[in-house]
């Protein structure tokens, strides 16, 4: 992870590790393509990624999700 102007940015692998065991690199890449997750040179902001993950978890669509400590701390 790197910090740019007070925001933490990471690769899909770093973000998946930070957000918990039920978030995968593939999910983060799909969020980039489908949800418009900001990505610059392969890095995306942790706070924006956590917001998208939280919205997906709370939406009730898809497979059941659990709350991870990492995601709860970021949100």
C-alpha positions as CSV (number, residue, x, y, z in Angstrom):
1,X,0.0,0.0,0.0
2,X,1.1,3.5,-0.7
3,X,-0.2,6.8,0.7
4,X,-1.0,9.7,-1.7
5,X,-2.4,12.9,-0.4
6,X,-3.6,11.2,2.8
7,X,-5.3,8.3,1.0
8,X,-4.1,4.8,1.0
9,X,-3.9,3.2,-2.4
10,X,-3.1,-0.5,-3.2
11,X,-3.0,-3.1,-5.9
12,X,-6.0,-5.5,-6.1
13,X,-4.0,-8.1,-4.1
14,X,-3.2,-5.6,-1.4
15,X,-6.8,-4.3,-1.2
16,X,-8.2,-7.8,-1.1
17,X,-5.9,-8.7,1.8
18,X,-6.9,-5.5,3.6
19,X,-10.6,-6.0,3.2
20,X,-10.8,-9.6,4.4
21,X,-10.9,-13.2,3.4
22,X,-14.1,-13.1,1.4
23,X,-12.9,-10.3,-1.0
24,X,-10.8,-11.5,-3.9
25,X,-8.6,-9.8,-6.5
26,X,-11.1,-10.7,-9.2
27,X,-13.9,-8.9,-7.3
28,X,-11.8,-5.7,-7.1
29,X,-11.1,-5.9,-10.8
30,X,-14.8,-6.3,-11.5
31,X,-15.6,-3.3,-9.3
32,X,-13.2,-1.3,-11.4
33,X,-14.9,-2.4,-14.6
34,X,-18.5,-2.4,-13.4
35,X,-18.7,0.1,-10.6
36,X,-16.2,2.6,-11.8
37,X,-13.6,2.1,-9.1
38,X,-10.8,4.7,-9.6
39,X,-7.6,3.0,-10.8
40,X,-4.4,4.8,-11.6
41,X,-1.4,2.7,-12.8
42,X,-2.8,-0.4,-11.2
43,X,-3.6,1.2,-7.8
44,X,-7.0,2.0,-6.4
45,X,-7.9,3.9,-3.2
46,X,-8.7,1.8,-0.1
47,X,-11.5,4.0,1.1
48,X,-13.4,3.9,-2.2
49,X,-12.9,0.1,-2.4
50,X,-14.1,-0.3,1.1
51,X,-17.2,1.7,0.3
52,X,-18.0,-0.4,-2.7
53,X,-17.4,-3.6,-0.7
54,X,-19.7,-2.4,2.1
55,X,-22.5,-1.4,-0.4
56,X,-22.2,-4.9,-2.1
57,X,-22.3,-6.7,1.3
58,X,-25.3,-4.7,2.5
59,X,-27.3,-4.9,-0.8
60,X,-28.7,-8.4,-0.1
61,X,-27.9,-9.5,-3.7
62,X,-25.5,-12.3,-4.5
63,X,-24.0,-14.7,-2.0
64,X,-24.2,-14.0,1.7
65,X,-21.3,-11.9,3.0
66,X,-19.8,-11.5,6.4
67,X,-18.4,-8.5,8.1
68,X,-14.6,-8.5,8.4
69,X,-12.8,-6.4,11.0
70,X,-10.6,-4.7,8.3
71,X,-13.6,-3.6,6.2
72,X,-15.5,-2.4,9.3
73,X,-12.5,-0.3,10.4
74,X,-12.1,1.4,7.1
75,X,-15.8,2.2,6.6
